[in-house]
């Protein structure tokens, strides 16, 4: 995991329309026109967002006849997940210590 990439990845997802596109693509690959129709955005706007998502590694596209079909790539999400997992370990350790402290307190109660 390269934690240096995480702020940039999160910044890309922070834009509401890009987030909506990612949520839409989570259901499966779609052509640009499918994204336009589903989200009610203009085609140029969707294309710009897909370009940013592609440059960040979130999506990939392939041609199918005259259409470009976009799909999510797992790698950037795995990188974000690994970063978040470090916080989960911190909280698990703290909760384990709290649990041990509470067990000690119960053992010393009259």
N, C-alpha and C positions, 0 to 999 in steps of 0.2 A: 504494500500500500504506500502510495506517495501522498502524504497529507498535504503537501504543497499544492496539489491539484484540486483539492476539495473545495476551497473557497471559490475558485473559478467555476467549478461544476455547479455548486449551489447557486452561484450568481446567474448562471444560464437558466436554471430552473425557477429562479425567483420571479422572472417575468411571467405575469399571469397567463398570457396567451400561449407561451411556450409550455408552461405547466399543463395547460388544457390539452395541448397537442400530445404531450407525453401520456397524459391520462387516456386520451382517445386511442393512441397507438398501443397502449397496454392491452387493449382488447384484440389486437392483431394488426397485421400490415394493412395499409390503406394507400390509395392513390391520392395525389394532391387534391383532386376534385372532391374526393370523399371527405377529406379534412375540411375543405372549404364549406361543403354542404353541412357537415355535422356541427361545425362551430359558428357558422354564419359570418365568417370573416372574408375579406377580399382575397382573391388568388395571389396578388402581389405580396400582401401582408403575410399570408401563410408561407409562401415561398421564401421570404426573408427569414421567418422564424425557423423554417426547416433547414435553411442554410446555416444559421447559427447553431442549431442542434446538431447538425452534421459535423461542423467544424469542431465542436466540443466532444464529438464521438458518441453522442446519444442515439443518433439514427444513422441508418445506411439506406441507400436507395438502389434499386435496380430497374432497368427498363423492361417493360412488358408491352409490346406493340408501341403505341404512341404515348403511353403513360409511364410515369415514374412512381414506383410503389415504394413507400417508406415503411421501415420496420425499426423497432428498438434494438439497440445493441446492449448486451448485459454488462459489459466491462465497466462503464462509468458508474453504474448503479452498484456494482460490486465494490468499487472503490469507496463510494459514499457509505455503503453498508459497513465496510470494514472500519471506517473512521468512527461511525456511530457505535460500533461494537466495543470500541475502547471505553466509551462512557458507560456502557452496560456493565463492563467488568468492574469499573470503579464503584458503581452503585451496588453491585452484588457483594463486593468486598465490604462496603460500609454496612449493608444490611446483615451480612454474616456476623460482623463485629457487634452490631446492635442486638442481634439474636443471642449471641454468646453472653453479652452483658445482661440481658433480661433473664437468661437462664441462671446466671450467677445470682442475680437479685432474688429470684424465686427460691433458690437453694438456701439463701441466708435469711429468709423471712421466718418469723417465729411461728 
